[in-house]
Amino acid sequence: MNAIERLMRAGDRHQPVRGGEVWLVGAGPGDAELLTLKALRVIRQAEVVVFDRLVSPAVMALLPPEALRIDVGKSMGCHTLSQREIDQLLVELAQAGNRVVRLKGGDPFIFGRGGEEMAQLQRHGVVCHVVPGITAASGCAAASGIPLTHRDYAQSVRFVTGHGRNGEADLDWRGLVTAGQTLVFYMGLTRSETLAAQLIRHGMAAQTPLAIIERGTLPQQRVLIGTLSALPALIAHQRPVSPSLLVIGEVVSLYRAASIIAAQPEAALPA
């Protein structure tokens, strides 16, 4: 038995996955090797897995073959189930005695609506555990060689959603324009023109460097470098697809394409 298997066995004894419970599990940004050991253990014990669109095929391949898989993925203008229906589904699955894993891309509590699902489960008396995951901001930036903070360039970082409850997010644009700060926008591609215009209007330099990280941490990862004023043109020309993350700030000037080792297919995890 190797060291990882010993840790997994210890986890089984310390916090077993029981029936009638829901585990909100962060699947990370895509690379299966970025899963935590706890996430892997919980996934392996699942009877029912309710998963999102952003969970990568490599992570899905780790699910038990006998587990029931329910796709509740969402994309712009296309929802398999509404959030209310997903909440109710989780409640009913747990109340039926299942070991339920709610598998989410990134981290459940960072723009993953995990907080809403947890609250709904708690209201119905369902035991709910949370397993954090590497969120897209840290995972994709690291995979691209872009530090989110740096003593010379950024003393703070802010994660911002480009999509609100009813569409465009109501953001404090003036507060976002702060010296020595990195901005990371989730779900910002479709509103990139508004985003760039508002930041410039509220005082951010038009030549502020930015990066679009497409399919971060995956073998198909692509990094597009530009400036804030050229963001709409960059998107129109390069046509990045979802999932893509937008990083804005002076830290992007540290990006060096030749120094980043190209992502390779994930090595097989222990069976």
PLY file of the C-alpha trace (Angstrom):
ply
format ascii 1.0
element vertex 271
property float x
property float y
property float z
element edge 270
property int vertex1
property int vertex2
end_header
0.00 0.00 0.00
1.50 3.35 -1.04
1.42 6.59 0.95
-1.63 7.97 -0.86
-3.63 4.80 -0.23
-2.72 4.93 3.47
-3.97 8.52 3.64
-7.17 7.54 1.84
-7.79 4.67 4.24
-7.20 6.95 7.21
-9.73 9.38 5.75
-12.27 6.58 5.41
-12.04 5.96 9.15
-11.87 9.60 10.15
-14.86 10.90 8.17
-16.74 8.17 6.33
-19.25 9.01 3.62
-22.64 7.82 4.85
-26.01 7.47 3.19
-28.44 10.35 3.44
-25.71 12.97 3.20
-24.60 15.47 0.55
-21.00 16.38 -0.09
-20.37 19.63 -1.99
-17.08 18.84 -3.71
-14.81 21.19 -5.62
-13.44 19.48 -8.72
-10.85 22.19 -9.37
-10.17 23.93 -12.69
-9.85 20.77 -14.78
-6.59 18.89 -14.20
-7.58 15.77 -12.23
-4.28 15.81 -10.36
-5.36 19.05 -8.69
-8.13 17.28 -6.78
-7.61 17.07 -3.04
-7.22 13.64 -1.49
-10.50 14.14 0.37
-12.30 15.00 -2.87
-10.95 11.84 -4.49
-11.98 9.69 -1.52
-15.49 11.13 -1.44
-15.93 10.77 -5.20
-14.91 7.11 -5.02
-17.61 6.41 -2.43
-20.46 8.22 -4.20
-23.71 6.49 -5.07
-25.15 9.49 -6.89
-23.13 12.30 -8.51
-24.84 15.54 -9.49
-22.32 17.36 -11.69
-21.79 20.66 -13.47
-20.73 21.45 -17.03
-17.26 22.60 -15.97
-16.23 19.31 -14.38
-13.57 17.93 -16.72
-13.75 14.50 -18.39
-10.57 13.52 -16.52
-12.32 14.08 -13.18
-15.51 12.38 -14.37
-13.44 9.32 -15.26
-12.66 8.86 -11.56
-16.32 8.30 -10.60
-17.38 4.77 -9.62
-18.78 3.05 -12.72
-21.91 2.04 -10.80
-22.68 5.58 -9.57
-25.76 7.30 -10.95
-24.66 10.44 -12.84
-27.00 13.39 -13.14
-25.97 16.26 -15.43
-27.29 19.62 -14.21
-24.82 21.71 -16.19
-25.60 25.28 -17.16
-24.38 27.47 -19.97
-25.44 30.92 -21.11
-29.16 30.72 -21.90
-29.29 26.93 -21.50
-30.11 25.39 -18.13
-30.80 21.67 -17.73
-32.47 22.44 -14.40
-33.10 25.70 -12.59
-31.16 26.33 -9.39
-34.32 25.77 -7.35
-34.81 22.41 -9.05
-31.19 21.44 -8.36
-31.61 22.34 -4.70
-34.73 20.20 -4.44
-33.09 17.32 -6.27
-30.23 17.23 -3.77
-32.68 17.22 -0.87
-34.73 14.38 -2.31
-31.71 12.27 -3.20
-30.31 12.57 0.31
-33.65 11.95 1.99
-33.87 8.72 -0.02
-30.71 7.56 1.75
-28.14 8.08 -1.00
-24.47 9.04 -0.65
-24.70 12.14 -2.82
-21.77 14.07 -4.26
-22.53 17.48 -5.73
-19.52 17.91 -8.01
-18.65 21.45 -9.04
-15.87 22.94 -11.14
-13.39 24.99 -9.12
-14.47 25.61 -5.54
-18.10 25.25 -4.39
-18.06 28.54 -2.48
-16.45 30.78 -5.12
-19.10 31.67 -7.70
-20.32 28.07 -7.55
-23.63 28.66 -5.73
-22.55 26.16 -3.14
-23.69 28.48 -0.37
-27.24 28.48 -1.73
-27.31 24.69 -1.99
-25.88 24.24 1.49
-28.51 26.57 2.98
-31.33 24.68 1.25
-30.04 21.31 2.50
-29.72 22.66 6.02
-33.28 23.99 5.94
-34.46 20.45 5.24
-32.28 18.88 7.92
-29.92 17.19 5.44
-26.31 16.72 6.57
-24.04 18.66 4.23
-20.24 18.57 4.03
-18.03 20.84 1.94
-14.79 19.81 0.28
-12.96 22.86 -1.08
-11.35 22.83 -4.50
-8.70 24.88 -6.25
-10.62 27.78 -7.72
-10.09 28.78 -11.34
-8.28 32.00 -10.44
-5.41 30.36 -8.59
-5.31 27.21 -10.70
-5.35 28.87 -14.12
-3.00 31.68 -13.12
-0.48 29.20 -11.72
-0.72 27.02 -14.83
0.06 30.11 -16.92
2.93 31.39 -14.80
1.06 34.55 -13.77
1.33 35.32 -10.03
-1.84 36.89 -8.69
0.11 38.83 -6.08
3.65 40.16 -6.21
5.49 42.55 -3.91
6.34 44.88 -6.78
3.03 44.81 -8.65
0.02 43.66 -6.63
-0.54 43.63 -2.90
-4.13 42.42 -3.20
-6.31 40.38 -5.52
-10.05 40.48 -6.13
-12.24 37.77 -7.63
-15.17 39.28 -9.51
-18.11 37.75 -11.32
-19.17 39.17 -14.65
-22.61 37.59 -14.33
-25.22 38.55 -11.72
-28.47 36.94 -10.62
-30.42 38.52 -13.47
-27.67 38.96 -16.03
-25.08 41.72 -15.91
-23.47 42.10 -12.47
-23.94 45.39 -10.57
-20.32 46.14 -9.73
-18.52 48.86 -7.77
-16.37 49.92 -10.70
-14.64 52.72 -8.83
-13.68 50.30 -6.06
-12.26 47.89 -8.61
-9.86 50.52 -9.95
-7.25 50.40 -7.21
-3.48 50.62 -7.55
-1.51 47.50 -6.66
-4.44 45.15 -7.21
-5.06 42.20 -9.53
-8.58 41.64 -10.85
-9.78 38.20 -11.86
-13.10 38.08 -13.69
-15.10 34.87 -13.83
-17.73 34.63 -16.59
-16.57 37.91 -18.11
-16.18 37.12 -21.80
-19.71 37.92 -22.94
-19.60 41.36 -21.29
-15.99 42.18 -22.07
-16.75 45.39 -23.96
-18.75 46.82 -21.07
-16.19 45.59 -18.56
-13.27 47.29 -20.34
-15.20 50.51 -20.94
-16.31 50.81 -17.32
-12.85 50.18 -15.87
-11.29 52.77 -18.19
-14.11 55.22 -17.48
-13.46 54.92 -13.75
-9.75 55.53 -14.01
-7.90 52.36 -15.00
-5.16 52.92 -17.58
-6.15 51.79 -21.06
-2.76 50.06 -21.44
-3.18 47.91 -18.32
-2.03 44.40 -19.30
-4.48 41.53 -19.22
-4.62 37.83 -19.95
-7.42 35.58 -21.10
-6.77 32.02 -19.93
-8.82 29.55 -21.92
-9.31 25.98 -20.62
-6.79 26.60 -17.87
-4.78 23.62 -16.50
-5.96 21.37 -19.35
-3.85 20.14 -22.29
-5.80 22.55 -24.53
-4.90 25.59 -22.40
-4.40 28.80 -24.36
-3.22 32.16 -22.97
-4.04 35.37 -24.82
-2.20 38.55 -23.82
-3.42 42.08 -24.51
-4.35 45.40 -22.94
-7.56 46.65 -21.40
-8.49 48.94 -24.29
-7.83 46.16 -26.82
-9.87 43.53 -24.95
-12.94 43.55 -27.25
-10.74 43.33 -30.36
-8.66 40.53 -28.83
-11.79 38.49 -28.15
-13.24 39.19 -31.59
-10.01 38.11 -33.30
-9.02 35.11 -31.17
-12.53 33.92 -30.25
-11.76 32.32 -26.87
-14.37 29.86 -25.65
-15.70 29.00 -22.22
-14.34 28.23 -19.73
-12.07 31.27 -19.88
-10.78 33.47 -17.11
-9.80 37.13 -17.37
-6.82 38.43 -15.34
-6.22 42.19 -15.31
-3.26 43.91 -13.71
0.47 44.58 -13.84
1.25 40.98 -12.77
0.34 39.90 -16.30
3.54 41.59 -17.50
5.44 38.71 -15.83
3.94 36.17 -18.24
6.52 34.46 -20.43
5.08 31.91 -22.84
8.39 30.15 -23.52
9.01 29.52 -19.82
5.75 27.66 -19.23
5.86 23.93 -19.78
2.92 22.92 -21.96
0.19 21.07 -20.08
0.35 17.33 -20.50
-2.45 14.78 -20.18
-3.00 13.84 -16.57
-1.03 10.93 -15.21
-3.12 8.04 -13.98
-4.14 8.46 -10.36
-3.89 5.49 -8.00
-6.74 3.03 -8.47
0 1
1 2
2 3
3 4
4 5
5 6
6 7
7 8
8 9
9 10
10 11
11 12
12 13
13 14
14 15
15 16
16 17
17 18
18 19
19 20
20 21
21 22
22 23
23 24
24 25
25 26
26 27
27 28
28 29
29 30
30 31
31 32
32 33
33 34
34 35
35 36
36 37
37 38
38 39
39 40
40 41
41 42
42 43
43 44
44 45
45 46
46 47
47 48
48 49
49 50
50 51
51 52
52 53
53 54
54 55
55 56
56 57
57 58
58 59
59 60
60 61
61 62
62 63
63 64
64 65
65 66
66 67
67 68
68 69
69 70
70 71
71 72
72 73
73 74
74 75
75 76
76 77
77 78
78 79
79 80
80 81
81 82
82 83
83 84
84 85
85 86
86 87
87 88
88 89
89 90
90 91
91 92
92 93
93 94
94 95
95 96
96 97
97 98
98 99
99 100
100 101
101 102
102 103
103 104
104 105
105 106
106 107
107 108
108 109
109 110
110 111
111 112
112 113
113 114
114 115
115 116
116 117
117 118
118 119
119 120
120 121
121 122
122 123
123 124
124 125
125 126
126 127
127 128
128 129
129 130
130 131
131 132
132 133
133 134
134 135
135 136
136 137
137 138
138 139
139 140
140 141
141 142
142 143
143 144
144 145
145 146
146 147
147 148
148 149
149 150
150 151
151 152
152 153
153 154
154 155
155 156
156 157
157 158
158 159
159 160
160 161
161 162
162 163
163 164
164 165
165 166
166 167
167 168
168 169
169 170
170 171
171 172
172 173
173 174
174 175
175 176
176 177
177 178
178 179
179 180
180 181
181 182
182 183
183 184
184 185
185 186
186 187
187 188
188 189
189 190
190 191
191 192
192 193
193 194
194 195
195 196
196 197
197 198
198 199
199 200
200 201
201 202
202 203
203 204
204 205
205 206
206 207
207 208
208 209
209 210
210 211
211 212
212 213
213 214
214 215
215 216
216 217
217 218
218 219
219 220
220 221
221 222
222 223
223 224
224 225
225 226
226 227
227 228
228 229
229 230
230 231
231 232
232 233
233 234
234 235
235 236
236 237
237 238
238 239
239 240
240 241
241 242
242 243
243 244
244 245
245 246
246 247
247 248
248 249
249 250
250 251
251 252
252 253
253 254
254 255
255 256
256 257
257 258
258 259
259 260
260 261
261 262
262 263
263 264
264 265
265 266
266 267
267 268
268 269
269 270
